Amino acid sequence: MVDVNLLKWIHIISSTVLFGTGLGTAFHGLASNLRGDLRAIVVGNRNVVLADWLFTTPAVIVQPVTGVALALEEGWSLTSNWILASVALYIFVGACWLPVVWLQIRMARIAEACLEAGAPLPPEYKRYFRWWFALGWPAFLAMLVIFWLMVAKPQF
């Protein structure tokens, strides 16, 4: 028997960390890139990648574990529409996030190499940045819907 309140607390905290880190790294990455200062871009990219490893990755693991445990403890069917919709959206968010992680790492390496060489960012970097930015929006919106589903638990 697991303490349901503890499970809820862990689930809420990890979802907050997941969402908050995503929002924070998006802001930090966007702001540092829009400044145009290569040193700021290098530091911004480095911090975005680090935050994903330190905060996002553990939260990504904790969310489904606590979500399934909560559903079982509360007696909710894992096949209820709101849970299935949440899972589908979570998978969608992950499908956006995984390429974003790769892009962030590539962008960080390219920016560091440019700083060391005293060279400007190449068009490849700017293309990666546009993809990074574009993939964040659907993931962000999907996370908002997941929050709504967790709170409302609609019967549709």
CYANA upper distance limits for C-alpha pairs under 8 A (distance plus 0.5 A):
  2 VAL  CA      6 LEU  CA      8.46
  2 VAL  CA      7 LEU  CA      8.07
  2 VAL  CA     73 GLU  CA      8.02
  3 ASP  CA      7 LEU  CA      6.91
  4 VAL  CA      8 LYS  CA      6.58
  4 VAL  CA     70 LEU  CA      7.23
  4 VAL  CA     73 GLU  CA      7.26
  4 VAL  CA     74 GLU  CA      8.21
  5 ASN  CA      9 TRP  CA      6.55
  6 LEU  CA     10 ILE  CA      6.65
  7 LEU  CA     11 HIS  CA      6.50
  7 LEU  CA     66 THR  CA      6.60
  7 LEU  CA     69 ALA  CA      8.00
  7 LEU  CA     70 LEU  CA      6.84
  8 LYS  CA     12 ILE  CA      6.48
  8 LYS  CA     66 THR  CA      8.22
  8 LYS  CA     70 LEU  CA      7.49
  9 TRP  CA     13 ILE  CA      6.50
 10 ILE  CA     14 SER  CA      6.45
 10 ILE  CA     66 THR  CA      7.71
 11 HIS  CA     15 SER  CA      6.56
 11 HIS  CA     62 VAL  CA      7.81
 11 HIS  CA     63 GLN  CA      6.49
 11 HIS  CA     66 THR  CA      6.14
 11 HIS  CA     67 GLY  CA      7.21
 12 ILE  CA     16 THR  CA      6.56
 13 ILE  CA     17 VAL  CA      6.62
 14 SER  CA     18 LEU  CA      6.50
 14 SER  CA     59 ALA  CA      5.52
 14 SER  CA     60 VAL  CA      8.48
 14 SER  CA     62 VAL  CA      7.15
 14 SER  CA     63 GLN  CA      6.88
 15 SER  CA     19 PHE  CA      6.53
 15 SER  CA     59 ALA  CA      7.32
 15 SER  CA     63 GLN  CA      7.13
 16 THR  CA     20 GLY  CA      6.10
 17 VAL  CA     21 THR  CA      6.13
 17 VAL  CA     55 PHE  CA      7.22
 17 VAL  CA     56 THR  CA      7.51
 17 VAL  CA     59 ALA  CA      7.11
 18 LEU  CA     22 GLY  CA      6.64
 18 LEU  CA     55 PHE  CA      7.59
 18 LEU  CA     56 THR  CA      5.75
 18 LEU  CA     59 ALA  CA      6.08
 18 LEU  CA     60 VAL  CA      7.41
 19 PHE  CA     23 LEU  CA      6.65
 19 PHE  CA    140 PHE  CA      8.37
 19 PHE  CA    143 MET  CA      7.66
 20 GLY  CA     24 GLY  CA      6.37
 21 THR  CA     25 THR  CA      6.31
 21 THR  CA     51 ALA  CA      7.59
 21 THR  CA     52 ASP  CA      7.97
 21 THR  CA     55 PHE  CA      7.31
 21 THR  CA     56 THR  CA      6.95
 22 GLY  CA     26 ALA  CA      6.46
 22 GLY  CA     56 THR  CA      7.88
 22 GLY  CA    140 PHE  CA      8.42
 23 LEU  CA     27 PHE  CA      6.67
 23 LEU  CA    140 PHE  CA      8.37
 24 GLY  CA     28 HIS  CA      6.55
 25 THR  CA     29 GLY  CA      6.21
 25 THR  CA     47 ASN  CA      8.43
 25 THR  CA     48 VAL  CA      5.74
 25 THR  CA     51 ALA  CA      7.74
 26 ALA  CA     30 LEU  CA      6.39
 26 ALA  CA     48 VAL  CA      8.43
 26 ALA  CA    133 PHE  CA      8.36
 26 ALA  CA    136 GLY  CA      8.03
 27 PHE  CA     31 ALA  CA      6.37
 28 HIS  CA     32 SER  CA      6.52
 28 HIS  CA     44 GLY  CA      6.78
 28 HIS  CA     48 VAL  CA      7.75
 29 GLY  CA     33 ASN  CA      6.58
 29 GLY  CA     41 ILE  CA      8.19
 29 GLY  CA     44 GLY  CA      6.08
 29 GLY  CA     45 ASN  CA      6.70
 29 GLY  CA     48 VAL  CA      6.93
 30 LEU  CA     34 LEU  CA      6.52
 30 LEU  CA    133 PHE  CA      8.29
 31 ALA  CA     35 ARG  CA      6.81
 32 SER  CA     36 GLY  CA      7.76
 32 SER  CA     37 ASP  CA      8.06
 32 SER  CA     40 ALA  CA      6.02
 32 SER  CA     41 ILE  CA      5.54
 32 SER  CA     44 GLY  CA      6.03
 33 ASN  CA     37 ASP  CA      8.05
 33 ASN  CA     40 ALA  CA      8.01
 33 ASN  CA     41 ILE  CA      5.77
 33 ASN  CA     44 GLY  CA      8.15
 35 ARG  CA     40 ALA  CA      8.00
 35 ARG  CA     41 ILE  CA      8.34
 36 GLY  CA     40 ALA  CA      8.29
 36 GLY  CA     41 ILE  CA      7.74
 37 ASP  CA     41 ILE  CA      6.72
 38 LEU  CA     42 VAL  CA      6.64
 38 LEU  CA    111 ALA  CA      7.50
 38 LEU  CA    115 LEU  CA      7.03
 38 LEU  CA    120 PRO  CA      8.45
 39 ARG  CA     43 VAL  CA      6.84
 39 ARG  CA    115 LEU  CA      7.49
 40 ALA  CA     44 GLY  CA      6.35
 41 ILE  CA     45 ASN  CA      6.44
 41 ILE  CA    111 ALA  CA      7.47
 42 VAL  CA     46 ARG  CA      6.58
 42 VAL  CA    108 ALA  CA      6.65
 42 VAL  CA    111 ALA  CA      6.09
 42 VAL  CA    112 GLU  CA      6.30
 42 VAL  CA    115 LEU  CA      8.29
 43 VAL  CA     47 ASN  CA      6.64
 44 GLY  CA     48 VAL  CA      6.63
 45 ASN  CA     49 VAL  CA      6.71
 45 ASN  CA    104 GLN  CA      7.14
 45 ASN  CA    105 ILE  CA      8.32
 45 ASN  CA    107 MET  CA      7.50
 45 ASN  CA    108 ALA  CA      5.57
 46 ARG  CA     50 LEU  CA      6.69
 46 ARG  CA    108 ALA  CA      6.53
 47 ASN  CA     51 ALA  CA      6.46
 48 VAL  CA     52 ASP  CA      6.80
 48 VAL  CA    104 GLN  CA      7.91
 49 VAL  CA     53 TRP  CA      7.01
 49 VAL  CA    101 VAL  CA      7.76
 49 VAL  CA    104 GLN  CA      6.73
 49 VAL  CA    105 ILE  CA      6.97
 49 VAL  CA    108 ALA  CA      8.45
 50 LEU  CA     54 LEU  CA      6.59
 51 ALA  CA     55 PHE  CA      6.07
 51 ALA  CA     56 THR  CA      7.34
 52 ASP  CA     56 THR  CA      5.12
 52 ASP  CA     57 THR  CA      6.54
 52 ASP  CA    101 VAL  CA      8.22
 53 TRP  CA     57 THR  CA      5.91
 53 TRP  CA     58 PRO  CA      8.16
 54 LEU  CA     58 PRO  CA      7.54
 55 PHE  CA     59 ALA  CA      6.81
 56 THR  CA     60 VAL  CA      6.51
 57 THR  CA     61 ILE  CA      7.01
 58 PRO  CA     62 VAL  CA      6.68
 59 ALA  CA     63 GLN  CA      6.45
 60 VAL  CA     64 PRO  CA      7.95
 61 ILE  CA     65 VAL  CA      7.33
 62 VAL  CA     66 THR  CA      6.52
 63 GLN  CA     67 GLY  CA      6.31
 64 PRO  CA     68 VAL  CA      6.45
 65 VAL  CA     69 ALA  CA      6.72
 66 THR  CA     70 LEU  CA      6.37
 67 GLY  CA     71 ALA  CA      6.67
 68 VAL  CA     72 LEU  CA      6.69
 68 VAL  CA     78 LEU  CA      8.09
 69 ALA  CA     73 GLU  CA      6.57
 70 LEU  CA     74 GLU  CA      6.39
 71 ALA  CA     75 GLY  CA      6.42
 71 ALA  CA     76 TRP  CA      5.38
 71 ALA  CA     77 SER  CA      7.39
 71 ALA  CA     78 LEU  CA      7.24
 72 LEU  CA     76 TRP  CA      6.66
 72 LEU  CA     77 SER  CA      8.03
 72 LEU  CA     78 LEU  CA      8.32
 76 TRP  CA     80 SER  CA      7.88
 78 LEU  CA     83 ILE  CA      6.71
 78 LEU  CA     84 LEU  CA      7.66
 79 THR  CA     83 ILE  CA      7.09
 79 THR  CA     84 LEU  CA      6.47
 80 SER  CA     84 LEU  CA      6.68
 80 SER  CA    155 GLN  CA      8.44
 81 ASN  CA     85 ALA  CA      6.42
 81 ASN  CA    155 GLN  CA      7.39
 81 ASN  CA    156 PHE  CA      6.90
 82 TRP  CA     86 SER  CA      6.57
 82 TRP  CA    149 LEU  CA      6.55
 82 TRP  CA    150 MET  CA      8.37
 82 TRP  CA    153 LYS  CA      6.29
 82 TRP  CA    154 PRO  CA      6.59
 82 TRP  CA    155 GLN  CA      7.37
 82 TRP  CA    156 PHE  CA      7.97
 83 ILE  CA     87 VAL  CA      6.62
 83 ILE  CA    149 LEU  CA      8.29
 83 ILE  CA    153 LYS  CA      8.48
 84 LEU  CA     88 ALA  CA      6.59
 85 ALA  CA     89 LEU  CA      6.61
 86 SER  CA     90 TYR  CA      6.50
 86 SER  CA    146 ILE  CA      5.88
 86 SER  CA    149 LEU  CA      7.17
 86 SER  CA    150 MET  CA      8.28
 87 VAL  CA     91 ILE  CA      6.66
 88 ALA  CA     92 PHE  CA      6.71
 89 LEU  CA     93 VAL  CA      6.59
 89 LEU  CA    142 ALA  CA      6.47
 89 LEU  CA    143 MET  CA      8.05
 89 LEU  CA    146 ILE  CA      7.39
 90 TYR  CA     94 GLY  CA      6.70
 90 TYR  CA    142 ALA  CA      8.17
 90 TYR  CA    143 MET  CA      8.05
 90 TYR  CA    146 ILE  CA      8.07
 91 ILE  CA     95 ALA  CA      6.62
 92 PHE  CA     96 CYS  CA      6.90
 92 PHE  CA    139 ALA  CA      7.80
 92 PHE  CA    142 ALA  CA      8.32
 93 VAL  CA     97 TRP  CA      6.52
 93 VAL  CA    138 PRO  CA      8.14
 93 VAL  CA    139 ALA  CA      5.23
 93 VAL  CA    140 PHE  CA      8.42
 93 VAL  CA    142 ALA  CA      7.17
 93 VAL  CA    143 MET  CA      7.82
 94 GLY  CA     98 LEU  CA      6.46
 95 ALA  CA     99 PRO  CA      7.70
 96 CYS  CA    100 VAL  CA      6.98
 96 CYS  CA    135 LEU  CA      6.14
 96 CYS  CA    136 GLY  CA      7.63
 96 CYS  CA    138 PRO  CA      8.28
 96 CYS  CA    139 ALA  CA      6.69
 97 TRP  CA    101 VAL  CA      6.67
 97 TRP  CA    135 LEU  CA      8.07
 97 TRP  CA    136 GLY  CA      8.18
 97 TRP  CA    139 ALA  CA      7.96
 98 LEU  CA    102 TRP  CA      7.05
 99 PRO  CA    103 LEU  CA      6.55
100 VAL  CA    104 GLN  CA      6.48
100 VAL  CA    131 TRP  CA      8.42
100 VAL  CA    132 TRP  CA      5.98
100 VAL  CA    135 LEU  CA      7.47
100 VAL  CA    136 GLY  CA      8.31
101 VAL  CA    105 ILE  CA      6.76
102 TRP  CA    106 ARG  CA      6.71
103 LEU  CA    107 MET  CA      6.41
103 LEU  CA    128 TYR  CA      6.54
103 LEU  CA    129 PHE  CA      8.09
103 LEU  CA    131 TRP  CA      8.45
103 LEU  CA    132 TRP  CA      6.89
104 GLN  CA    108 ALA  CA      6.55
104 GLN  CA    132 TRP  CA      7.89
105 ILE  CA    109 ARG  CA      6.77
106 ARG  CA    110 ILE  CA      6.60
107 MET  CA    111 ALA  CA      6.50
107 MET  CA    125 TYR  CA      6.51
107 MET  CA    128 TYR  CA      7.38
107 MET  CA    129 PHE  CA      7.87
108 ALA  CA    112 GLU  CA      6.60
109 ARG  CA    113 ALA  CA      6.63
110 ILE  CA    114 CYS  CA      6.65
110 ILE  CA    121 LEU  CA      8.01
110 ILE  CA    125 TYR  CA      7.40
111 ALA  CA    115 LEU  CA      6.63
111 ALA  CA    121 LEU  CA      7.04
111 ALA  CA    125 TYR  CA      8.34
112 GLU  CA    116 GLU  CA      6.70
113 ALA  CA    117 ALA  CA      6.60
114 CYS  CA    118 GLY  CA      6.21
114 CYS  CA    119 ALA  CA      5.26
114 CYS  CA    120 PRO  CA      6.58
114 CYS  CA    121 LEU  CA      6.77
115 LEU  CA    119 ALA  CA      6.89
115 LEU  CA    120 PRO  CA      8.33
121 LEU  CA    125 TYR  CA      6.67
121 LEU  CA    126 LYS  CA      7.95
122 PRO  CA    126 LYS  CA      7.38
123 PRO  CA    127 ARG  CA      6.70
124 GLU  CA    128 TYR  CA      6.72
125 TYR  CA    129 PHE  CA      6.62
126 LYS  CA    130 ARG  CA      6.77
127 ARG  CA    131 TRP  CA      6.90
128 TYR  CA    132 TRP  CA      6.55
129 PHE  CA    133 PHE  CA      6.64
130 ARG  CA    134 ALA  CA      6.54
131 TRP  CA    135 LEU  CA      6.51
132 TRP  CA    136 GLY  CA      6.96
133 PHE  CA    137 TRP  CA      7.64
134 ALA  CA    138 PRO  CA      8.26
135 LEU  CA    139 ALA  CA      7.21
136 GLY  CA    140 PHE  CA      6.48
137 TRP  CA    141 LEU  CA      6.72
138 PRO  CA    142 ALA  CA      6.51
139 ALA  CA    143 MET  CA      6.66
140 PHE  CA    144 LEU  CA      7.01
141 LEU  CA    145 VAL  CA      6.99
142 ALA  CA    146 ILE  CA      6.72
143 MET  CA    147 PHE  CA      6.73
144 LEU  CA    148 TRP  CA      6.86
145 VAL  CA    149 LEU  CA      6.66
146 ILE  CA    150 MET  CA      6.64
147 PHE  CA    151 VAL  CA      6.82
148 TRP  CA    152 ALA  CA      6.30
148 TRP  CA    153 LYS  CA      8.30
149 LEU  CA    153 LYS  CA      5.63
149 LEU  CA    154 PRO  CA      7.23
